[in-house]
Amino acid sequence: MKSKLKNGIVLFLPLQIVLVKWLANYPTFIEEYYSNGIYQYTSKFFRYLLGWIPFSVGDILYATLIVLTINYLITKRKYIKQKPLIFLRNVGVVLSIAYFTFHFCWGLNYYREPLYKTLQIKESHSLPELESFVYRLIEKTNTIHKTITKDSTKAVVMPYSKDEIYNLTTIGYKELQKTYPLFNYQTSSLKTSLFSTGLSYAGYGGYLNPFTNEAQVNGKIPLYRFPVVAGHEAGHQIGYSAENETNFIGYLVTVNNNDTYFKYAAYSYALSYCLSDIRRNNPELFDELYANLNVGVKKNYQELSTFWDNYENPMEPVLKSVYSTFLKANNQKDGMKSYSRVVTLLVAYHQKYPL
């Protein structure tokens, strides 16, 4: 690549940043022309291109880039010391191309219209509204748990393989789009991440590769939680970037599935977020509500808690802090806390459409 072209690409980076921040002021424009326009074509292209491949191409791409970067830094270390400005320019070229590709392929979805506006539900909830909703959720969760296990003291064991869960998730989206065409999901590209161990140590259930549009699910998480995580990552694929919104979409597509195990996964998932929200604000109320849960439901919660405890490590808070900063830089002001904002969507949605 010629020097002038490299210089031009580097200079294009600050212009891109200004353009993205300017476009962020026009969510209606992004909703219509990017999220429901350009993105629909680019995302489907990548899912058609890579969705049929049984392993994660994006994971291999990331691993290859990491190896090549380390190799370059080692073999070119003398050159880097001799010509640091040229090295910095080359880094700028990579950053500029990556920034453009990220936002063109997926990133502008961070600035689309909020989902609560699209669904025409409330933006906030009160503690009494949450408490009332949780009572109904507990009843739903306990009932479906007993239906599956026939014994309130037994934990639910998911009878499906990971691939079967992916297939059922896709079927769930087909059911959901009958009511909400905006959740149209064509050509599945749900895959188990090759980096599942790393994701576990980092504390993540999955991620979307924005460059290949492959939805990666952490293959080590307990299977009873798998359906909602798969639904969450597929929600990213159809163009929803905010974590609270994809948490909600993951719940919605799972609870609308005709499969009983999926419904249990959805209700127990929603209940765990709501109970956590109550525990932060009213520990006494949390204890009162939690006591009403079937012992088997509590065992499933303990199964998940034990899983994450087994992968706890000193680097996890650092990694989450970095990702939180990334989220804040991309229009999610609450950072990692944005995940728990799903509670408002759950309460508001079910006030409009009662359980």
C-alpha contacts under 8 A as a table, 3 or more apart, distances in Angstrom:
res1	aa1	res2	aa2	distance
1	M	5	L	6.79
1	M	6	K	6.79
2	K	5	L	5.38
2	K	6	K	6.36
3	S	6	K	5.10
3	S	7	N	6.21
4	K	7	N	5.07
4	K	8	G	6.19
5	L	8	G	5.01
5	L	9	I	6.22
6	K	9	I	5.14
6	K	10	V	6.29
6	K	89	R	7.55
6	K	90	N	7.43
6	K	93	V	6.19
7	N	10	V	5.20
7	N	11	L	6.22
7	N	89	R	7.32
7	N	93	V	7.84
8	G	11	L	5.12
8	G	12	F	6.12
9	I	12	F	5.01
9	I	13	L	6.85
9	I	92	G	7.96
9	I	93	V	5.78
9	I	96	S	6.42
9	I	97	I	7.54
10	V	13	L	5.51
10	V	89	R	6.90
10	V	92	G	5.26
10	V	93	V	5.11
10	V	96	S	6.02
11	L	14	P	6.40
11	L	15	L	7.21
12	F	15	L	5.17
12	F	16	Q	6.14
12	F	96	S	6.92
13	L	16	Q	5.09
13	L	17	I	6.38
13	L	92	G	7.85
13	L	95	L	7.65
13	L	96	S	4.86
13	L	99	Y	7.58
14	P	17	I	5.04
14	P	18	V	6.29
15	L	18	V	5.20
15	L	19	L	6.14
16	Q	19	L	5.01
16	Q	20	V	6.13
16	Q	99	Y	7.95
16	Q	100	F	7.26
17	I	20	V	5.25
17	I	21	K	6.24
18	V	21	K	5.23
18	V	22	W	6.11
19	L	22	W	5.04
19	L	23	L	6.12
20	V	23	L	5.06
20	V	24	A	6.17
20	V	108	L	7.70
21	K	24	A	5.06
21	K	25	N	7.20
22	W	25	N	5.73
22	W	26	Y	7.73
23	L	26	Y	5.41
23	L	27	P	7.48
23	L	30	I	7.46
23	L	111	Y	7.86
24	A	27	P	6.18
24	A	111	Y	5.28
24	A	112	R	7.97
26	Y	29	F	5.40
26	Y	30	I	6.52
26	Y	111	Y	7.93
27	P	30	I	5.03
27	P	31	E	5.91
27	P	111	Y	5.63
27	P	112	R	4.56
27	P	113	E	5.13
28	T	31	E	4.99
28	T	32	E	6.23
28	T	112	R	6.70
28	T	113	E	6.11
29	F	32	E	5.35
29	F	33	Y	5.92
29	F	34	Y	7.60
30	I	33	Y	5.40
30	I	34	Y	4.91
30	I	35	S	6.12
30	I	108	L	7.32
30	I	109	N	7.50
30	I	111	Y	6.88
30	I	112	R	5.45
30	I	113	E	7.89
31	E	34	Y	5.90
31	E	35	S	4.90
31	E	36	N	5.94
31	E	37	G	8.00
31	E	109	N	7.82
31	E	112	R	4.88
31	E	113	E	6.05
32	E	35	S	6.31
32	E	36	N	5.23
32	E	37	G	6.21
33	Y	36	N	5.99
33	Y	37	G	4.59
33	Y	38	I	6.43
34	Y	37	G	4.67
34	Y	38	I	4.84
34	Y	39	Y	5.50
34	Y	40	Q	7.95
34	Y	108	L	7.38
34	Y	109	N	7.61
35	S	38	I	6.71
35	S	39	Y	5.25
35	S	40	Q	6.72
35	S	108	L	7.67
35	S	109	N	5.96
35	S	112	R	6.95
35	S	239	G	6.09
36	N	39	Y	6.50
36	N	40	Q	5.94
37	G	40	Q	5.62
37	G	41	Y	7.19
38	I	41	Y	5.57
38	I	42	T	6.46
39	Y	42	T	5.11
39	Y	43	S	5.78
39	Y	104	F	7.86
39	Y	105	C	6.80
39	Y	106	W	6.93
39	Y	239	G	7.33
40	Q	43	S	5.56
40	Q	44	K	6.19
40	Q	238	I	7.58
40	Q	239	G	7.93
41	Y	44	K	5.36
41	Y	45	F	6.08
42	T	45	F	5.08
42	T	46	F	6.46
42	T	105	C	6.56
43	S	46	F	5.37
43	S	47	R	6.28
43	S	105	C	7.20
43	S	106	W	7.93
43	S	213	N	6.11
43	S	237	Q	7.09
43	S	238	I	7.57
44	K	47	R	5.00
44	K	48	Y	5.97
44	K	186	Q	7.30
44	K	187	T	7.06
45	F	48	Y	5.20
45	F	49	L	6.04
46	F	49	L	4.86
46	F	50	L	5.86
46	F	51	G	7.41
46	F	212	T	5.91
46	F	213	N	6.01
47	R	50	L	5.29
47	R	51	G	4.64
47	R	52	W	7.97
47	R	187	T	6.03
47	R	188	S	6.65
47	R	189	S	5.64
47	R	212	T	7.77
47	R	213	N	6.42
47	R	214	E	7.02
48	Y	51	G	5.63
48	Y	52	W	7.28
48	Y	187	T	6.27
49	L	52	W	7.43
50	L	53	I	5.57
50	L	57	V	7.35
50	L	189	S	7.19
50	L	212	T	7.56
50	L	214	E	7.66
51	G	54	P	7.64
51	G	187	T	6.98
51	G	188	S	6.06
51	G	189	S	4.12
51	G	190	L	7.38
51	G	214	E	7.17
52	W	189	S	7.18
53	I	56	S	7.46
53	I	57	V	7.83
54	P	191	K	7.18
55	F	191	K	6.59
55	F	192	T	7.41
55	F	193	S	7.92
55	F	194	L	7.78
56	S	59	D	5.33
56	S	60	I	6.62
56	S	191	K	6.36
56	S	192	T	7.35
56	S	193	S	6.42
56	S	194	L	6.84
56	S	214	E	7.16
56	S	216	Q	7.57
57	V	60	I	5.18
57	V	61	L	6.12
57	V	212	T	7.55
58	G	61	L	4.87
58	G	62	Y	6.16
58	G	209	N	6.27
58	G	211	F	7.43
58	G	212	T	5.88
58	G	214	E	6.94
59	D	62	Y	5.15
59	D	63	A	6.18
59	D	193	S	7.03
59	D	194	L	6.37
59	D	195	F	7.17
60	I	63	A	5.06
60	I	64	T	6.02
61	L	64	T	5.14
61	L	65	L	6.18
62	Y	65	L	5.16
62	Y	66	I	6.21
63	A	66	I	5.16
63	A	67	V	6.27
64	T	67	V	5.17
64	T	68	L	6.09
65	L	68	L	5.07
65	L	69	T	5.96
66	I	69	T	5.13
66	I	70	I	6.22
67	V	70	I	5.25
67	V	71	N	6.09
68	L	71	N	5.02
68	L	72	Y	6.00
69	T	72	Y	5.08
69	T	73	L	6.20
70	I	73	L	5.19
70	I	74	I	6.25
71	N	74	I	5.23
71	N	75	T	6.01
72	Y	75	T	5.32
72	Y	76	K	5.59
72	Y	77	R	7.79
73	L	76	K	5.46
73	L	77	R	5.51
73	L	80	I	8.00
74	I	77	R	5.36
75	T	78	K	7.86
76	K	79	Y	5.19
76	K	80	I	6.09
77	R	80	I	5.05
77	R	81	K	6.31
78	K	81	K	5.18
78	K	82	Q	6.22
79	Y	82	Q	5.06
79	Y	83	K	6.00
79	Y	84	P	7.96
80	I	83	K	5.28
80	I	84	P	5.18
80	I	86	I	7.90
80	I	87	F	5.85
81	K	84	P	5.61
83	K	86	I	5.55
83	K	87	F	6.45
84	P	87	F	4.96
84	P	88	L	6.12
85	L	88	L	5.04
85	L	89	R	6.12
86	I	89	R	4.98
86	I	90	N	6.21
87	F	90	N	5.06
87	F	91	V	6.27
88	L	91	V	4.97
88	L	92	G	6.16
89	R	92	G	4.88
89	R	93	V	6.28
90	N	93	V	4.99
90	N	94	V	6.45
91	V	94	V	5.19
91	V	95	L	6.22
92	G	95	L	5.03
92	G	96	S	5.98
93	V	96	S	5.17
93	V	97	I	6.23
94	V	97	I	5.30
94	V	98	A	6.03
95	L	98	A	5.05
95	L	99	Y	5.91
96	S	99	Y	5.15
96	S	100	F	6.25
97	I	100	F	5.25
97	I	101	T	6.08
98	A	101	T	5.10
98	A	102	F	5.90
99	Y	102	F	5.23
99	Y	103	H	6.32
100	F	103	H	5.44
100	F	104	F	5.99
101	T	104	F	5.14
101	T	105	C	5.81
101	T	211	F	7.17
102	F	105	C	5.40
102	F	106	W	5.89
102	F	107	G	5.48
102	F	210	P	6.29
102	F	211	F	6.46
103	H	106	W	5.33
103	H	107	G	3.89
103	H	108	L	5.13
104	F	107	G	6.61
104	F	108	L	6.89
105	C	210	P	6.37
105	C	211	F	6.27
106	W	109	N	6.09
106	W	210	P	5.60
106	W	211	F	7.64
106	W	239	G	7.21
107	G	110	Y	5.93
107	G	210	P	7.46
107	G	241	S	7.76
108	L	111	Y	5.71
108	L	112	R	7.30
109	N	112	R	5.32
109	N	239	G	5.98
109	N	240	Y	6.23
109	N	241	S	5.80
110	Y	240	Y	7.45
110	Y	241	S	5.32
110	Y	242	A	6.40
110	Y	330	N	6.16
110	Y	331	N	6.16
110	Y	332	Q	7.84
111	Y	330	N	7.94
111	Y	331	N	6.67
113	E	117	K	7.01
113	E	118	T	7.20
114	P	117	K	5.64
114	P	118	T	6.78
115	L	118	T	4.96
115	L	119	L	6.11
115	L	245	E	6.61
116	Y	119	L	5.18
116	Y	120	Q	5.71
116	Y	121	I	5.25
116	Y	122	K	6.62
116	Y	123	E	6.40
116	Y	345	L	6.98
117	K	120	Q	4.79
117	K	121	I	6.52
121	I	345	L	7.86
121	I	348	A	5.83
121	I	349	Y	6.09
121	I	352	K	7.12
122	K	125	H	7.57
122	K	345	L	7.83
122	K	348	A	5.43
122	K	349	Y	7.80
123	E	344	T	6.99
123	E	345	L	7.49
123	E	348	A	7.38
124	S	344	T	5.74
124	S	348	A	7.27
125	H	129	E	6.38
125	H	130	L	6.93
125	H	344	T	5.80
125	H	347	V	6.81
125	H	348	A	6.77
126	S	129	E	5.20
126	S	130	L	6.27
127	L	130	L	4.98
127	L	131	E	6.03
127	L	278	I	7.99
128	P	131	E	4.99
128	P	132	S	6.14
129	E	132	S	5.24
129	E	133	F	6.22
129	E	347	V	7.15
130	L	133	F	5.06
130	L	134	V	6.10
130	L	274	C	7.44
130	L	347	V	6.23
131	E	134	V	5.12
131	E	135	Y	6.40
132	S	135	Y	5.35
132	S	136	R	6.71
133	F	136	R	5.26
133	F	137	L	6.19
133	F	347	V	6.46
133	F	350	H	7.81
134	V	137	L	4.81
134	V	138	I	6.00
134	V	271	L	6.70
134	V	274	C	6.81
134	V	275	L	7.52
134	V	289	L	7.98
135	Y	138	I	5.20
135	Y	139	E	6.38
135	Y	289	L	7.47
136	R	139	E	5.15
136	R	140	K	6.24
136	R	355	L	7.15
137	L	140	K	5.03
137	L	141	T	5.94
137	L	267	Y	6.58
137	L	270	A	7.94
137	L	271	L	6.21
137	L	355	L	7.87
138	I	141	T	5.09
138	I	142	N	5.93
138	I	271	L	7.09
138	I	292	N	7.35
138	I	293	L	6.48
139	E	142	N	5.28
139	E	143	T	6.03
140	K	143	T	5.24
140	K	144	I	6.20
140	K	267	Y	7.02
141	T	144	I	5.46
141	T	145	H	5.93
141	T	264	Y	6.29
141	T	267	Y	5.54
141	T	268	S	5.95
141	T	297	V	7.91
142	N	145	H	5.05
142	N	146	K	6.13
142	N	152	S	7.85
142	N	293	L	6.49
142	N	294	N	5.85
142	N	297	V	7.34
143	T	146	K	5.25
143	T	147	T	6.21
144	I	147	T	4.85
144	I	148	I	6.31
144	I	260	T	7.37
144	I	263	K	7.71
144	I	264	Y	6.09
145	H	148	I	5.31
145	H	149	T	6.18
145	H	150	K	7.92
145	H	152	S	7.23
145	H	156	V	6.99
145	H	264	Y	6.48
145	H	294	N	7.99
145	H	296	G	7.66
145	H	297	V	7.09
146	K	149	T	5.22
146	K	150	K	4.95
146	K	151	D	5.84
146	K	152	S	5.54
147	T	150	K	5.66
148	I	156	V	7.15
148	I	260	T	7.56
148	I	261	Y	7.51
149	T	152	S	7.03
149	T	154	K	6.36
149	T	155	A	7.39
149	T	156	V	6.40
151	D	154	K	5.70
151	D	296	G	7.89
152	S	294	N	5.41
152	S	295	V	6.04
152	S	296	G	5.53
152	S	297	V	7.97
153	T	294	N	6.57
153	T	295	V	4.68
153	T	296	G	4.34
153	T	297	V	7.94
154	K	295	V	7.07
154	K	296	G	4.33
154	K	297	V	7.83
154	K	299	K	7.53
155	A	295	V	7.83
155	A	296	G	4.16
155	A	297	V	6.07
155	A	298	K	7.84
155	A	299	K	5.55
155	A	300	N	5.53
156	V	224	Y	7.28
156	V	296	G	7.02
156	V	297	V	7.54
156	V	300	N	6.83
157	V	223	L	7.76
157	V	224	Y	6.67
158	M	223	L	5.90
158	M	224	Y	5.31
158	M	261	Y	6.82
160	Y	164	E	5.77
160	Y	165	I	6.27
161	S	164	E	5.13
161	S	165	I	6.28
162	K	165	I	5.05
162	K	166	Y	6.32
162	K	192	T	7.93
162	K	219	G	7.90
162	K	223	L	7.71
162	K	226	F	7.74
163	D	166	Y	5.02
163	D	167	N	6.29
164	E	167	N	5.06
164	E	168	L	6.15
165	I	168	L	5.03
165	I	169	T	6.02
165	I	226	F	7.39
165	I	227	P	6.15
166	Y	169	T	5.03
166	Y	170	T	6.36
166	Y	190	L	6.32
166	Y	191	K	7.98
166	Y	227	P	7.55
166	Y	230	A	6.79
167	N	170	T	5.19
167	N	171	I	6.38
168	L	171	I	4.94
168	L	172	G	6.08
168	L	257	N	7.79
169	T	172	G	4.89
169	T	173	Y	6.41
169	T	227	P	6.63
169	T	230	A	6.94
169	T	231	G	6.24
169	T	253	V	7.40
169	T	254	T	7.01
169	T	257	N	7.73
170	T	173	Y	5.19
170	T	174	K	6.56
170	T	185	Y	7.42
170	T	188	S	6.70
171	I	174	K	5.10
171	I	175	E	6.48
171	I	257	N	7.47
172	G	175	E	5.11
172	G	176	L	6.16
172	G	253	V	5.55
172	G	254	T	6.44
172	G	256	N	6.43
172	G	257	N	4.68
172	G	258	N	7.64
173	Y	176	L	4.90
173	Y	177	Q	6.03
173	Y	183	F	7.02
173	Y	184	N	6.92
173	Y	185	Y	6.20
173	Y	253	V	5.77
174	K	177	Q	5.40
174	K	178	K	6.81
174	K	184	N	7.21
174	K	185	Y	7.18
175	E	178	K	5.56
175	E	179	T	7.57
175	E	256	N	6.99
175	E	257	N	7.00
176	L	179	T	5.62
176	L	180	Y	6.01
176	L	181	P	7.78
176	L	183	F	7.00
176	L	252	L	7.83
176	L	253	V	6.01
176	L	256	N	6.35
176	L	257	N	7.97
177	Q	180	Y	4.43
177	Q	181	P	4.39
177	Q	182	L	6.78
177	Q	183	F	5.37
177	Q	184	N	5.42
177	Q	185	Y	8.00
178	K	181	P	6.17
180	Y	183	F	5.87
180	Y	184	N	7.78
181	P	184	N	5.47
183	F	235	G	7.83
183	F	238	I	6.99
184	N	238	I	7.25
185	Y	188	S	7.32
185	Y	234	A	7.83
185	Y	238	I	6.31
189	S	213	N	7.62
189	S	214	E	5.40
189	S	215	A	6.16
190	L	214	E	6.35
190	L	215	A	4.89
190	L	216	Q	6.31
190	L	217	V	7.47
190	L	230	A	7.14
190	L	233	E	7.99
190	L	234	A	7.13
191	K	214	E	7.07
191	K	215	A	6.04
191	K	216	Q	5.13
191	K	217	V	6.18
192	T	196	S	7.53
192	T	216	Q	5.47
192	T	217	V	4.85
192	T	218	N	6.08
192	T	219	G	5.39
193	S	196	S	5.29
193	S	206	G	7.57
193	S	216	Q	4.96
193	S	217	V	5.56
193	S	218	N	5.69
193	S	219	G	6.49
195	F	198	G	5.24
195	F	199	L	6.13
195	F	218	N	7.61
196	S	199	L	4.96
196	S	200	S	6.11
196	S	217	V	7.61
196	S	218	N	4.65
196	S	219	G	5.56
196	S	220	K	6.26
197	T	200	S	5.08
197	T	201	Y	6.43
197	T	218	N	7.77
197	T	220	K	7.15
198	G	201	Y	5.19
198	G	202	A	6.15
199	L	202	A	4.95
199	L	203	G	6.01
199	L	204	Y	5.16
199	L	205	G	6.85
199	L	206	G	7.04
199	L	218	N	6.43
200	S	203	G	5.00
200	S	204	Y	5.89
200	S	205	G	7.17
200	S	218	N	7.13
200	S	220	K	7.28
200	S	221	I	7.77
200	S	308	W	7.21
200	S	311	Y	6.08
201	Y	204	Y	7.85
201	Y	311	Y	4.93
201	Y	312	E	6.25
201	Y	313	N	6.66
201	Y	316	E	6.53
202	A	315	M	7.40
202	A	316	E	4.91
202	A	319	L	6.36
202	A	320	K	7.26
203	G	308	W	7.01
203	G	311	Y	7.72
203	G	312	E	7.81
203	G	316	E	6.56
203	G	320	K	7.85
204	Y	207	Y	7.67
204	Y	218	N	7.34
205	G	217	V	6.19
205	G	218	N	5.06
205	G	221	I	6.90
205	G	229	V	6.54
206	G	215	A	7.64
206	G	216	Q	5.28
206	G	217	V	4.20
206	G	218	N	4.95
206	G	229	V	7.02
206	G	233	E	6.97
207	Y	215	A	6.24
207	Y	216	Q	5.20
207	Y	217	V	6.62
207	Y	233	E	6.33
208	L	213	N	6.50
208	L	214	E	5.93
208	L	215	A	4.58
208	L	216	Q	5.80
208	L	233	E	6.12
208	L	236	H	6.61
208	L	237	Q	7.13
209	N	212	T	5.68
209	N	213	N	5.37
209	N	214	E	5.46
209	N	215	A	6.49
209	N	216	Q	7.35
210	P	213	N	5.21
210	P	214	E	7.55
213	N	237	Q	6.22
214	E	237	Q	7.49
215	A	230	A	7.75
215	A	233	E	5.36
215	A	234	A	6.14
215	A	236	H	7.81
215	A	237	Q	6.82
216	Q	233	E	7.03
217	V	226	F	7.95
217	V	229	V	6.89
217	V	230	A	6.31
217	V	233	E	7.43
218	N	221	I	6.12
221	I	225	R	7.11
221	I	226	F	6.99
221	I	304	L	7.49
221	I	307	F	7.12
222	P	225	R	5.81
222	P	226	F	6.74
222	P	303	E	7.34
222	P	304	L	6.36
222	P	307	F	7.56
223	L	226	F	4.84
223	L	227	P	7.71
224	Y	227	P	7.11
224	Y	261	Y	7.91
224	Y	265	A	5.94
224	Y	300	N	7.90
225	R	228	V	6.03
225	R	229	V	6.63
225	R	265	A	5.99
225	R	269	Y	7.42
226	F	229	V	5.25
226	F	230	A	6.07
227	P	230	A	5.17
227	P	231	G	6.13
227	P	250	G	7.90
227	P	254	T	6.52
227	P	262	F	6.43
227	P	265	A	6.76
227	P	266	A	7.92
228	V	231	G	4.93
228	V	232	H	5.97
228	V	247	N	7.89
228	V	250	G	4.87
228	V	251	Y	5.82
228	V	253	V	8.00
228	V	254	T	6.02
228	V	265	A	6.75
228	V	266	A	6.36
228	V	269	Y	7.50
229	V	232	H	4.89
229	V	233	E	6.25
229	V	250	G	6.51
230	A	233	E	5.30
230	A	234	A	6.16
230	A	250	G	7.20
231	G	234	A	5.09
231	G	235	G	6.09
231	G	246	T	7.96
231	G	249	I	6.84
231	G	250	G	4.09
231	G	251	Y	7.29
231	G	253	V	6.38
231	G	254	T	6.74
232	H	235	G	5.01
232	H	236	H	6.70
232	H	246	T	4.93
232	H	247	N	5.48
232	H	248	F	7.67
232	H	249	I	6.15
232	H	250	G	4.03
232	H	251	Y	7.64
233	E	236	H	5.11
233	E	237	Q	6.57
233	E	246	T	7.21
233	E	250	G	7.64
234	A	237	Q	4.84
234	A	238	I	6.51
234	A	250	G	7.89
235	G	238	I	5.36
235	G	239	G	6.76
235	G	240	Y	5.88
235	G	246	T	5.32
235	G	249	I	6.09
235	G	250	G	6.71
236	H	239	G	5.30
236	H	240	Y	4.81
236	H	241	S	5.48
236	H	246	T	6.39
237	Q	240	Y	7.19
240	Y	245	E	6.87
240	Y	246	T	6.33
241	S	245	E	7.43
241	S	246	T	6.94
242	A	245	E	5.33
242	A	246	T	6.39
242	A	332	Q	6.81
242	A	338	S	7.65
243	E	246	T	5.17
243	E	247	N	5.96
243	E	338	S	6.10
243	E	339	Y	5.10
244	N	247	N	5.04
244	N	248	F	6.22
244	N	338	S	5.59
244	N	339	Y	4.58
244	N	340	S	6.41
244	N	341	R	5.32
244	N	342	V	4.43
244	N	345	L	7.94
245	E	248	F	5.01
245	E	249	I	6.12
245	E	342	V	6.51
245	E	345	L	7.74
246	T	249	I	4.77
246	T	250	G	5.84
247	N	250	G	5.11
247	N	251	Y	6.35
247	N	339	Y	6.88
247	N	342	V	6.16
248	F	251	Y	5.07
248	F	252	L	6.06
248	F	342	V	5.75
248	F	345	L	6.76
248	F	346	L	6.82
249	I	252	L	4.88
249	I	253	V	5.99
250	G	253	V	5.54
250	G	254	T	6.16
250	G	266	A	7.99
251	Y	254	T	5.21
251	Y	255	V	5.98
251	Y	266	A	5.15
251	Y	267	Y	7.76
251	Y	269	Y	7.34
251	Y	270	A	6.87
252	L	255	V	5.31
252	L	256	N	6.10
252	L	266	A	7.59
253	V	256	N	5.25
253	V	257	N	6.42
254	T	257	N	5.27
254	T	262	F	5.56
254	T	263	K	6.17
254	T	265	A	7.34
254	T	266	A	5.53
255	V	258	N	7.94
255	V	262	F	6.42
255	V	263	K	4.58
255	V	264	Y	7.78
255	V	265	A	7.82
255	V	266	A	5.16
255	V	267	Y	7.07
256	N	263	K	7.29
257	N	260	T	7.91
257	N	262	F	6.39
257	N	263	K	6.72
258	N	262	F	7.67
258	N	263	K	7.57
259	D	262	F	5.34
259	D	263	K	6.49
260	T	263	K	5.09
260	T	264	Y	6.34
261	Y	264	Y	5.09
261	Y	265	A	6.22
262	F	265	A	4.95
262	F	266	A	6.19
263	K	266	A	5.06
263	K	267	Y	6.18
264	Y	267	Y	5.27
264	Y	268	S	5.96
265	A	268	S	5.45
265	A	269	Y	5.95
266	A	269	Y	5.10
266	A	270	A	6.18
267	Y	270	A	5.23
267	Y	271	L	6.00
268	S	271	L	5.01
268	S	272	S	6.09
268	S	297	V	7.63
269	Y	272	S	5.25
269	Y	273	Y	6.69
270	A	273	Y	5.43
270	A	274	C	6.34
270	A	343	V	7.69
270	A	346	L	7.51
271	L	274	C	5.07
271	L	275	L	5.97
272	S	275	L	5.22
272	S	276	S	6.10
273	Y	276	S	5.13
273	Y	277	D	6.24
273	Y	340	S	6.50
273	Y	342	V	7.74
273	Y	343	V	6.50
274	C	277	D	5.09
274	C	278	I	6.34
274	C	343	V	5.81
275	L	278	I	5.05
275	L	279	R	6.06
275	L	286	F	6.37
275	L	289	L	7.99
275	L	290	Y	7.67
276	S	279	R	5.03
276	S	280	R	6.39
277	D	280	R	5.42
277	D	281	N	6.70
277	D	340	S	7.54
277	D	343	V	7.59
278	I	281	N	5.21
278	I	282	N	5.46
278	I	283	P	6.89
278	I	285	L	7.15
278	I	286	F	5.81
279	R	282	N	5.27
279	R	283	P	4.53
279	R	284	E	7.78
279	R	285	L	7.41
279	R	286	F	5.09
280	R	283	P	6.58
282	N	285	L	5.46
282	N	286	F	6.35
283	P	286	F	4.94
283	P	287	D	6.31
284	E	287	D	5.24
284	E	288	E	6.41
285	L	288	E	5.05
285	L	289	L	6.20
286	F	289	L	5.19
286	F	290	Y	5.89
287	D	290	Y	5.18
287	D	291	A	6.14
288	E	291	A	5.48
288	E	292	N	7.23
289	L	292	N	5.58
289	L	293	L	7.51
290	Y	293	L	5.60
293	L	297	V	6.49
293	L	298	K	6.81
294	N	297	V	5.32
294	N	298	K	6.60
295	V	298	K	5.10
295	V	299	K	6.28
296	G	299	K	4.93
296	G	300	N	6.46
297	V	300	N	5.16
297	V	301	Y	6.43
298	K	301	Y	5.00
298	K	302	Q	6.11
299	K	302	Q	4.92
299	K	303	E	6.05
300	N	303	E	4.92
300	N	304	L	6.47
301	Y	304	L	5.28
301	Y	305	S	6.21
302	Q	305	S	4.88
302	Q	306	T	5.90
303	E	306	T	5.25
303	E	307	F	6.24
304	L	307	F	5.06
304	L	308	W	6.49
305	S	308	W	5.36
305	S	309	D	6.15
306	T	309	D	4.95
306	T	310	N	6.16
307	F	310	N	5.32
307	F	311	Y	6.91
308	W	311	Y	5.31
308	W	312	E	6.28
309	D	312	E	5.10
312	E	316	E	6.96
313	N	316	E	5.72
314	P	317	P	6.79
314	P	318	V	7.77
315	M	318	V	5.22
315	M	319	L	6.22
316	E	319	L	5.16
316	E	320	K	6.12
317	P	320	K	5.08
317	P	321	S	5.98
318	V	321	S	5.03
318	V	322	V	6.28
319	L	322	V	5.13
319	L	323	Y	6.28
320	K	323	Y	5.02
320	K	324	S	5.90
320	K	336	M	7.28
321	S	324	S	4.93
321	S	325	T	6.24
321	S	336	M	7.91
322	V	325	T	5.17
322	V	326	F	6.35
323	Y	326	F	4.86
323	Y	327	L	6.21
323	Y	335	G	7.65
323	Y	336	M	7.32
324	S	327	L	5.10
324	S	328	K	6.24
324	S	334	D	7.95
324	S	335	G	4.27
324	S	336	M	4.84
325	T	328	K	5.08
325	T	329	A	6.18
325	T	335	G	6.36
326	F	329	A	5.12
326	F	330	N	6.37
326	F	335	G	7.59
327	L	330	N	5.01
327	L	331	N	6.69
327	L	332	Q	5.20
327	L	333	K	7.24
327	L	334	D	7.91
327	L	335	G	5.02
327	L	336	M	7.24
328	K	331	N	5.64
328	K	332	Q	4.70
328	K	333	K	4.72
328	K	334	D	6.57
328	K	335	G	5.01
329	A	332	Q	7.13
329	A	333	K	7.80
332	Q	335	G	5.63
332	Q	338	S	6.82
333	K	338	S	7.70
334	D	337	K	5.19
334	D	338	S	5.08
335	G	338	S	5.61
336	M	339	Y	6.11
337	K	340	S	5.70
337	K	341	R	7.08
338	S	341	R	5.17
338	S	342	V	7.63
339	Y	342	V	6.19
340	S	343	V	6.16
341	R	344	T	5.81
341	R	345	L	7.28
342	V	345	L	5.15
342	V	346	L	6.18
343	V	346	L	5.07
343	V	347	V	6.16
344	T	347	V	5.25
344	T	348	A	5.93
345	L	348	A	5.21
345	L	349	Y	5.79
346	L	349	Y	5.27
346	L	350	H	6.17
347	V	350	H	5.38
347	V	351	Q	6.12
348	A	351	Q	5.12
348	A	352	K	6.55
349	Y	352	K	5.28
349	Y	353	Y	6.01
349	Y	354	P	7.91
350	H	353	Y	4.46
350	H	354	P	4.54
350	H	355	L	6.21
351	Q	354	P	5.49
